[in-house]
Amino acid sequence: MTREEKAVIIEELSAKLANTNFFYITDAGGLSVAEVNSFRRLCFEKGVEYRVVKNTLIAKALEKLDTDYSSWNGSVLKGFSGIMFSTESSNLPAKLIKEFRKKGKNTTKPVLKGASIDSDLFAGDDALDMLVALKSKNELIGDIIGLLQSPAKNVVSALQSSGGKLAGIVKTLSERQQ
């Protein structure tokens, strides 16, 4: 690969990383070709882009971004690296990794090496469970709306139920006096 080709890849990758709020770096080394193809297919079906890129090119692309990714140089950016880009949900790539591990024979691959969620950095496969539990923006908005509606629903139901109780008490009292 020539310098010009590398420069083009670095520019494309840095633009992609800058425009994507959620990306994961994984290690799929040790998987067979069929397993990697199956993982790529799963990513494609769920709307996640998966690309295998050299670590040096990833490092140079990350240097062009505003966030400091230097902590990843020794730990995350080594060995076989693939990048998962998700535009819609922060936890979708983590869920895909978990789902693929459940389906396949190999329960430890692909390994999560690092993740960037809105410029917050996570490193290591032990962060996978936490990333799966992260709620997406739409899920959080739904939770907030539910919490805001809950007191109003309680008041309305209390008024409706107490109105029925009050009518029953008045009816009973009126029947007693006769």
Secondary structure as GFF3:
##gff-version 3
##sequence-region A 1 178
A	DSSP	alpha_helix	3	19	.	.	.	ID=ss1
A	DSSP	beta_strand	22	27	.	.	.	ID=ss2
A	DSSP	alpha_helix	33	46	.	.	.	ID=ss3
A	DSSP	beta_strand	49	52	.	.	.	ID=ss4
A	DSSP	alpha_helix	55	63	.	.	.	ID=ss5
A	DSSP	three_ten_helix	70	72	.	.	.	ID=ss6
A	DSSP	beta_strand	82	86	.	.	.	ID=ss7
A	DSSP	alpha_helix	92	103	.	.	.	ID=ss8
A	DSSP	beta_strand	111	117	.	.	.	ID=ss9
A	DSSP	beta_strand	120	123	.	.	.	ID=ss10
A	DSSP	three_ten_helix	125	127	.	.	.	ID=ss11
A	DSSP	alpha_helix	128	133	.	.	.	ID=ss12
A	DSSP	alpha_helix	137	177	.	.	.	ID=ss13
###
